[in-house]
Amino acid sequence: MRRKAKTPRRRFSVRRSPIHGRGVFALVRIPKGARIIEYKGERISHQEADERYSELHANSPHTMLFIVNEEIVIDATRRGNSARWINHSCAPNCEIADDEDRIFIQAAQDIQPGEELSYDYNLQIGEPHTAAAKREHACFCGARDCRGTMLGEEE
């Protein structure tokens, strides 16, 4: 008698989010420390990212760029995956893991089915975090201790 190969069960899905636009939601329990997904996209230089998006996003905080290191930025708008839809939260249930310049999203706590995945974007804009800059990068996570912005501590 042959056994059927076990089909891997999907761990998350992308759908409309109460935080912002699309979001990623757990379909199964995800244990603390589990790697959920790699943040994928075209790997480009900081200069290329600036050339592509500085004018396009001059008045918009909405980009799908992830800074890997001093040389590499991941542009998830090109060849990106579902990780690009994980929203920011001031009380995140996920965290970033950098493994040899590959970026992974992993569970910072046990995540239950139906929970939206989130991590703290800790955005850095290369200029003072003025009240206007904080408004331009407003956070809508709804956490009890929401800081009101996706900007992190100033560099």
C-alpha positions as CSV (number, residue, x, y, z in Angstrom):
1,M,0.0,0.0,0.0
2,R,1.4,3.4,-1.0
3,R,1.2,6.4,1.3
4,K,0.2,9.7,-0.2
5,A,2.9,12.3,0.2
6,K,1.9,14.8,2.8
7,T,1.0,18.2,1.2
8,P,2.6,21.0,3.1
9,R,-0.1,23.1,4.7
10,R,-0.1,26.8,4.0
11,R,0.9,28.8,7.0
12,F,-0.4,32.2,6.0
13,S,-2.5,34.1,3.5
14,V,-2.6,37.6,2.1
15,R,-5.9,39.5,2.5
16,R,-7.3,42.9,3.3
17,S,-5.9,44.3,6.6
18,P,-7.5,46.5,9.2
19,I,-4.0,48.1,9.7
20,H,-3.4,49.1,6.1
21,G,-4.1,47.8,2.6
22,R,-3.2,44.2,2.4
23,G,-1.8,42.2,5.3
24,V,-0.5,38.7,6.0
25,F,-2.5,36.4,8.3
26,A,-1.6,33.2,10.0
27,L,-3.7,30.2,8.9
28,V,-2.1,27.8,11.5
29,R,-0.4,28.2,14.9
30,I,3.2,29.5,14.3
31,P,5.5,28.9,17.3
32,K,7.8,31.5,18.7
33,G,11.2,31.5,16.8
34,A,9.8,29.9,13.6
35,R,11.0,31.4,10.4
36,I,7.9,32.3,8.4
37,I,9.1,33.7,5.1
38,E,12.1,35.3,3.4
39,Y,11.7,38.9,2.2
40,K,12.4,38.5,-1.5
41,G,12.7,40.9,-4.4
42,E,15.3,42.3,-6.7
43,R,18.5,43.0,-4.9
44,I,19.8,46.5,-6.0
45,S,22.2,49.2,-4.8
46,H,21.1,52.1,-2.6
47,Q,21.8,54.4,-5.6
48,E,19.5,52.4,-7.9
49,A,16.8,52.5,-5.2
50,D,17.1,56.3,-5.0
51,E,17.0,56.6,-8.8
52,R,13.9,54.4,-9.0
53,Y,11.9,55.8,-6.1
54,S,13.1,59.2,-4.8
55,E,10.8,61.2,-7.1
56,L,8.0,58.6,-7.3
57,H,7.7,58.4,-3.5
58,A,8.8,61.9,-2.6
59,N,5.5,62.5,-0.8
60,S,4.5,58.9,-0.1
61,P,5.9,56.6,2.7
62,H,4.6,53.6,0.8
63,T,7.5,51.7,-0.6
64,M,8.5,48.0,-0.6
65,L,12.2,48.5,-0.1
66,F,14.2,46.7,2.6
67,I,17.7,47.8,3.4
68,V,19.9,44.7,3.9
69,N,23.3,46.4,4.4
70,E,25.4,49.4,3.2
71,E,25.4,48.0,-0.3
72,I,22.1,46.1,-0.9
73,V,18.4,47.0,-0.9
74,I,15.7,44.5,-1.7
75,D,13.0,46.0,-4.0
76,A,10.0,43.8,-3.4
77,T,8.0,45.5,-6.1
78,R,10.1,43.5,-8.5
79,R,10.1,39.7,-8.0
80,G,8.8,40.1,-4.4
81,N,6.7,37.7,-2.5
82,S,4.0,37.8,0.2
83,A,6.5,39.2,2.8
84,R,6.0,42.6,1.2
85,W,2.5,42.7,2.6
86,I,3.4,42.3,6.2
87,N,2.4,45.5,8.0
88,H,4.2,47.5,10.6
89,S,3.1,47.4,14.2
90,C,4.4,49.1,17.3
91,A,3.5,45.9,19.2
92,P,4.7,43.3,16.6
93,N,4.4,39.6,16.7
94,C,7.3,39.0,14.3
95,E,10.9,40.2,14.0
96,I,13.6,40.4,11.4
97,A,16.4,37.8,11.1
98,D,19.4,38.7,8.9
99,D,21.1,35.5,7.9
100,E,24.1,36.2,5.6
101,D,22.4,39.1,3.9
102,R,19.1,37.2,3.5
103,I,16.2,38.7,5.4
104,F,13.7,36.5,7.1
105,I,10.5,37.3,9.1
106,Q,10.3,35.1,12.1
107,A,7.8,34.7,15.0
108,A,8.7,36.8,18.0
109,Q,6.0,35.1,20.0
110,D,3.5,32.3,19.4
111,I,1.1,33.4,16.7
112,Q,-2.5,32.0,16.5
113,P,-4.6,31.3,13.4
114,G,-6.2,34.5,12.2
115,E,-3.7,36.9,13.7
116,E,-2.1,39.4,11.4
117,L,1.7,39.1,11.1
118,S,3.5,42.4,11.8
119,Y,7.0,43.7,12.6
120,D,8.4,47.1,13.6
121,Y,9.6,48.8,10.4
122,N,11.9,51.1,12.5
123,L,12.1,53.4,9.5
124,Q,15.1,55.7,9.1
125,I,14.7,58.6,6.7
126,G,18.2,60.2,6.9
127,E,16.9,63.4,8.4
128,P,15.5,64.7,11.7
129,H,12.2,63.0,12.7
130,T,10.1,66.2,12.8
131,A,6.4,66.2,13.6
132,A,5.8,66.5,9.9
133,A,8.0,63.5,9.1
134,K,6.2,61.5,11.8
135,R,2.8,62.4,10.3
136,E,4.0,61.5,6.8
137,H,5.0,58.0,8.2
138,A,1.9,57.6,10.4
139,C,1.2,54.3,12.0
140,F,-2.3,52.8,12.1
141,C,-1.5,49.6,14.0
142,G,-3.9,50.4,16.8
143,A,-1.6,49.0,19.5
144,R,-2.2,50.2,23.1
145,D,1.3,51.8,23.1
146,C,1.3,52.9,19.5
147,R,3.9,55.6,19.0
148,G,1.9,57.0,16.1
149,T,4.7,56.7,13.5
150,M,6.6,53.9,11.7
151,L,9.8,55.9,12.2
152,G,12.2,54.3,14.7
153,E,14.7,55.9,17.0
154,E,16.7,58.6,15.2
155,E,20.1,57.4,14.0
